[in-house]
Amino acid sequence: MTERIRELVRQGNRTSMRVYRGDQTYLQVPVTVGLLGAILAPYLAAAGVAACLVTGCRVSFERAEPSASPRNAADGRVAEEAAGSGV
């Protein structure tokens, strides 16, 4: 049971929720954070949904594909800077 919950949290962290209108993004968070916020503050979440409907905002869910390498771009830059500085 706990392994299933951990897997759901991992999937939620890979999926982001974006609230936007036109080219302007107002909020972009992992689904896990959005769900936790809705559980902890349901009235605030309902007010946010109502505001989104009134102002014509859109909500999209985007799933990030897991990379083949555990290193990200920031790790690569740090490694290159360290190698170039003679450290």
GISUL-V404170 format. One record per residue. RES is the residue in one small letter. PHI is phi in radians with two decimals (NA if undefined). D_FIRST is the distance of its C-alpha to the first C-alpha in Angstrom with 2 decimals. Layout:
# GISUL-V404170
RES | PHI | D_FIRST
RES | PHI | D_FIRST
This chain:
# GISUL-V404170
m | NA | 0.00
t | -1.17 | 3.81
e | -1.14 | 5.43
r | -1.14 | 5.26
i | -1.14 | 6.52
r | -1.07 | 8.83
e | -1.14 | 10.07
l | -1.11 | 10.90
v | -1.14 | 12.70
r | -1.05 | 14.52
q | -1.12 | 15.63
g | -1.13 | 16.78
n | -1.27 | 18.73
r | -1.43 | 20.42
t | -1.80 | 21.46
s | -1.92 | 24.24
m | -1.89 | 25.76
r | -2.15 | 29.55
v | -1.87 | 31.96
y | -2.59 | 35.48
r | -2.47 | 38.91
g | 1.16 | 41.19
d | -1.64 | 40.99
q | -1.66 | 39.81
t | -1.67 | 36.15
y | -1.65 | 35.37
l | -2.68 | 31.69
q | -2.48 | 29.30
v | -2.42 | 25.86
p | -1.10 | 22.39
v | -1.01 | 20.46
t | -1.03 | 17.92
v | -1.17 | 21.01
g | -1.08 | 22.44
l | -1.16 | 19.45
l | -1.07 | 19.29
g | -1.11 | 23.06
a | -1.18 | 22.94
i | -1.28 | 20.60
l | -1.35 | 22.79
a | -2.40 | 26.08
p | -1.12 | 26.00
y | -1.20 | 29.81
l | -1.16 | 30.39
a | -1.11 | 28.11
a | -1.13 | 30.06
a | -1.14 | 33.29
g | -1.12 | 32.28
v | -1.14 | 31.60
a | -1.09 | 34.95
a | -1.12 | 36.75
c | -1.14 | 35.33
l | -1.17 | 36.63
v | -1.20 | 40.00
t | -1.53 | 40.65
g | 1.40 | 39.60
c | -1.27 | 36.83
r | -2.07 | 34.38
v | -2.13 | 30.66
s | -2.27 | 29.25
f | -2.03 | 25.90
e | -2.15 | 26.33
r | -1.72 | 23.85
a | -1.45 | 24.88
e | -1.34 | 24.85
p | -1.14 | 23.58
s | -1.39 | 26.74
a | -1.28 | 27.76
s | -1.90 | 28.79
p | -1.27 | 26.78
r | -1.44 | 30.03
n | -1.90 | 30.87
a | -1.08 | 34.40
a | -1.12 | 34.70
d | -1.07 | 33.97
g | -1.12 | 36.65
r | -1.13 | 39.16
v | -1.09 | 38.68
a | -1.12 | 39.21
e | -1.16 | 42.28
e | -1.13 | 43.74
a | -1.15 | 43.35
a | -1.20 | 44.99
g | -1.32 | 47.81
s | -1.57 | 48.62
g | 1.40 | 49.51
v | -1.43 | 46.79
